[in-house]
Amino acid sequence: MIVEEFKPSFHFKQFSIAQERAAMKLSTDGVLLGAWTNVKNASKILDIGTGTGILALMMAQKSKKSSTITAVEIDEHACLDAQMNFNNSPFCDKISLFHCSIQQFSLNTSDKFDLIISNPPYYTDGTSSSDSKVATVKHAIKLPHAELLESVSKLLNENGSFNLILPHVEGLKFIKLANDLGLYPTQLTHVISVEGRPIERLLIVLKKTKENKKEDQLIIKSKDNNLFTDKYMSLTKDFYLKFA
């Protein structure tokens, strides 16, 4: 039997990521979403479109020892990276990987989840990438936003939360669609990459029950010296090696 060598390209404080096969590589968006997500009281966690497995690993690190994480990924190449990353982490016993679409997964399980997290395909219109694998990840081709929300609605506990990140305009569209399907925003964080620039991303929490919506802002880098802000460093310091 040939044992493949683990060749990580990115190291975090408690795990590493290999990404030789996955079409979409590690991004700031994924790490930001994972660091921002509150896992309190989440015993069963679902990661939709796990890719290299970064969000599943972050949830495994942040959650209580008894929590379980289910990762779903449609792309075979990404699954190979994710499984290798899980196997070479301290959290392999907490994570289960399913190679299928979330639509198929939702039809074949009776499980309900306390927390669902996803860095989903972003764009619902515009020009698609010439690389079919990249296009599938970036554009809602195999995972239209309405179908994603329908699957989430079926899989989410009544008191559970769905956390995701989207570009600002797409996020606003997604929230309107979610409202129509019975999922309501309870927390929004407006993300700005550099102080003074427009909002670029929305971090969103959706729930089945309407609550008072909390909104805040996160600036990643300061305008004057282009250094990471204290708020961003505090949020991500449990993961990035560069932050104490």
C-alpha positions as CSV (number, residue, x, y, z in Angstrom):
1,M,0.0,0.0,0.0
2,I,1.3,3.4,-1.0
3,V,1.1,6.0,1.8
4,E,0.9,9.5,0.5
5,E,3.2,12.0,2.1
6,F,1.5,14.9,3.9
7,K,2.8,18.2,2.4
8,P,1.1,21.1,4.1
9,S,1.4,24.5,2.5
10,F,0.0,26.5,5.4
11,H,0.5,26.0,9.1
12,F,-1.9,27.1,11.9
13,K,-1.2,26.9,15.6
14,Q,-2.9,23.5,16.1
15,F,-3.2,22.0,12.6
16,S,-1.9,22.4,9.0
17,I,-3.5,22.6,5.6
18,A,-2.4,20.8,2.4
19,Q,-4.1,22.1,-0.7
20,E,-2.5,20.5,-3.7
21,R,-5.7,19.3,-5.4
22,A,-8.5,21.6,-4.3
23,A,-9.5,24.2,-6.9
24,M,-9.9,27.0,-4.4
25,K,-7.1,27.5,-2.0
26,L,-7.1,28.8,1.6
27,S,-8.5,32.3,1.9
28,T,-8.8,35.1,4.4
29,D,-12.6,34.8,4.1
30,G,-12.6,31.2,5.4
31,V,-10.3,31.9,8.3
32,L,-12.2,35.0,9.2
33,L,-15.6,33.2,9.2
34,G,-14.2,30.3,11.3
35,A,-12.6,32.7,13.9
36,W,-15.8,34.8,14.1
37,T,-18.2,32.0,14.5
38,N,-19.5,31.3,18.0
39,V,-19.6,27.6,18.8
40,K,-21.0,27.9,22.3
41,N,-23.6,25.2,23.0
42,A,-23.0,23.6,19.6
43,S,-22.7,19.8,20.0
44,K,-23.4,18.9,16.3
45,I,-21.7,21.1,13.7
46,L,-22.1,20.9,9.9
47,D,-19.6,22.4,7.4
48,I,-21.1,22.8,3.9
49,G,-18.6,22.8,1.1
50,T,-15.6,22.0,3.3
51,G,-13.0,22.4,0.5
52,T,-9.6,21.8,2.2
53,G,-11.4,21.3,5.5
54,I,-10.3,24.6,7.1
55,L,-13.7,25.5,8.6
56,A,-14.2,22.0,9.9
57,L,-10.8,22.0,11.6
58,M,-11.4,25.5,13.1
59,M,-14.7,24.3,14.5
60,A,-13.1,21.2,15.9
61,Q,-10.4,23.3,17.6
62,K,-13.0,25.8,19.0
63,S,-15.7,23.5,20.1
64,K,-16.0,21.4,23.2
65,K,-14.3,18.0,23.2
66,S,-17.6,16.0,22.9
67,S,-18.7,18.0,19.8
68,T,-18.8,16.3,16.4
69,I,-18.2,18.0,13.0
70,T,-19.7,16.7,9.8
71,A,-18.0,18.0,6.6
72,V,-19.7,17.8,3.2
73,E,-17.9,18.3,-0.1
74,I,-19.0,17.6,-3.6
75,D,-15.6,17.8,-5.3
76,E,-13.5,14.7,-5.3
77,H,-10.1,16.5,-5.4
78,A,-11.0,18.8,-2.5
79,C,-12.2,15.7,-0.5
80,L,-8.8,14.1,-0.9
81,D,-7.1,17.3,0.5
82,A,-9.7,17.6,3.3
83,Q,-9.4,14.0,4.4
84,M,-5.6,14.2,4.5
85,N,-5.8,17.4,6.6
86,F,-8.3,15.8,9.0
87,N,-6.2,12.7,9.4
88,N,-3.1,14.7,10.1
89,S,-4.8,16.9,12.7
90,P,-5.4,16.4,16.5
91,F,-9.1,16.4,15.7
92,C,-9.5,13.5,13.3
93,D,-11.8,11.6,15.7
94,K,-14.2,14.5,15.8
95,I,-14.7,15.0,12.1
96,S,-16.6,12.9,9.5
97,L,-16.3,13.7,5.8
98,F,-19.0,13.0,3.2
99,H,-18.3,13.2,-0.5
100,C,-21.6,14.4,-1.9
101,S,-23.7,17.5,-2.6
102,I,-25.4,19.1,0.3
103,Q,-28.7,18.6,-1.6
104,Q,-28.0,14.8,-1.6
105,F,-26.8,14.8,2.0
106,S,-29.9,16.6,3.3
107,L,-32.1,14.0,1.5
108,N,-30.3,11.1,3.1
109,T,-29.9,12.1,6.7
110,S,-32.3,12.7,9.6
111,D,-29.6,14.5,11.6
112,K,-30.2,18.0,12.9
113,F,-27.4,20.4,13.6
114,D,-26.9,23.1,16.3
115,L,-24.5,25.0,14.0
116,I,-24.1,25.1,10.2
117,I,-21.2,27.0,8.7
118,S,-20.4,27.6,5.1
119,N,-18.1,29.7,2.8
120,P,-20.5,29.2,-0.1
121,P,-20.2,29.9,-3.8
122,Y,-20.4,33.7,-4.0
123,Y,-21.8,34.9,-7.3
124,T,-25.3,34.4,-8.7
125,D,-24.6,36.4,-11.9
126,G,-21.8,37.9,-13.9
127,T,-19.1,36.2,-16.0
128,S,-18.0,32.8,-14.8
129,S,-14.4,31.6,-14.6
130,S,-13.0,29.8,-17.6
131,D,-11.7,27.2,-15.1
132,S,-14.7,24.9,-14.6
133,K,-13.6,23.8,-11.1
134,V,-13.0,27.4,-10.0
135,A,-16.3,28.5,-11.5
136,T,-18.2,25.8,-9.5
137,V,-16.7,27.0,-6.3
138,K,-17.0,30.8,-6.9
139,H,-20.4,30.8,-8.7
140,A,-23.6,29.3,-7.5
141,I,-23.8,26.7,-10.4
142,K,-24.1,23.4,-8.6
143,L,-25.3,25.1,-5.3
144,P,-27.8,27.8,-6.1
145,H,-28.4,29.9,-3.0
146,A,-32.1,28.9,-2.8
147,E,-31.1,25.2,-2.7
148,L,-28.4,25.9,-0.1
149,L,-31.0,27.7,2.1
150,E,-33.6,24.9,1.6
151,S,-31.0,22.3,2.7
152,V,-30.0,24.4,5.7
153,S,-33.6,24.9,6.7
154,K,-34.1,21.1,6.7
155,L,-30.9,20.3,8.6
156,L,-30.8,23.1,11.2
157,N,-32.2,22.7,14.7
158,E,-35.0,25.0,15.7
159,N,-32.6,27.0,17.9
160,G,-29.6,26.5,15.7
161,S,-27.7,29.1,13.7
162,F,-26.3,29.2,10.1
163,N,-23.1,31.2,9.8
164,L,-21.7,32.3,6.4
165,I,-19.6,34.9,4.6
166,L,-20.4,36.6,1.3
167,P,-19.4,39.7,-0.6
168,H,-21.5,42.7,0.6
169,V,-24.0,42.9,-2.3
170,E,-24.4,39.2,-2.6
171,G,-24.9,39.0,1.2
172,L,-27.7,41.5,1.1
173,K,-29.4,39.5,-1.7
174,F,-28.9,36.3,0.3
175,I,-30.5,37.8,3.4
176,K,-33.6,38.8,1.4
177,L,-33.8,35.3,0.0
178,A,-33.3,33.8,3.4
179,N,-36.2,35.9,4.8
180,D,-38.5,34.5,2.1
181,L,-37.5,31.0,3.2
182,G,-38.0,31.5,6.9
183,L,-34.4,32.2,8.0
184,Y,-33.7,35.6,9.6
185,P,-30.5,37.6,10.3
186,T,-29.6,37.9,13.9
187,Q,-26.0,39.1,13.6
188,L,-24.2,41.0,10.8
189,T,-20.5,42.1,10.8
190,H,-19.5,44.5,8.0
191,V,-16.0,43.6,7.0
192,I,-13.6,46.3,5.6
193,S,-10.2,45.2,4.4
194,V,-8.5,48.5,4.9
195,E,-9.8,51.5,6.9
196,G,-11.6,54.0,4.7
197,R,-12.5,51.5,2.0
198,P,-16.1,50.4,1.3
199,I,-17.6,47.3,2.9
200,E,-16.3,44.2,1.1
201,R,-17.8,41.3,3.0
202,L,-20.7,40.4,5.3
203,L,-20.4,37.9,8.1
204,I,-24.0,36.6,8.7
205,V,-25.8,34.6,11.3
206,L,-29.2,33.3,10.3
207,K,-31.8,31.6,12.5
208,K,-35.3,30.2,12.3
209,T,-36.6,32.6,14.9
210,K,-36.6,36.4,14.6
211,E,-34.5,38.2,17.1
212,N,-33.1,41.7,17.6
213,K,-30.4,42.0,15.0
214,K,-26.9,42.9,16.1
215,E,-24.6,44.8,13.7
216,D,-21.0,45.8,14.0
217,Q,-18.0,46.5,11.9
218,L,-14.6,44.8,11.5
219,I,-11.6,46.5,9.9
220,I,-8.8,44.2,9.0
221,K,-6.0,46.7,8.4
222,S,-5.5,50.3,9.5
223,K,-5.3,53.1,6.9
224,D,-2.2,54.9,8.1
225,N,0.4,52.1,8.6
226,N,-1.4,49.2,6.8
227,L,-1.0,47.1,10.0
228,F,-3.6,44.6,11.2
229,T,-6.0,46.1,13.7
230,D,-6.2,44.9,17.3
231,K,-9.7,43.7,16.8
232,Y,-8.7,41.5,13.8
233,M,-5.6,40.1,15.7
234,S,-7.7,39.4,18.8
235,L,-10.3,37.5,16.7
236,T,-7.8,35.3,14.8
237,K,-4.9,34.9,17.3
238,D,-5.9,31.4,18.3
239,F,-5.2,30.3,14.7
240,Y,-2.6,32.4,13.0
241,L,1.1,31.7,14.0
242,K,2.0,35.4,13.3
243,F,-0.3,36.6,16.2
244,A,0.8,35.9,19.8
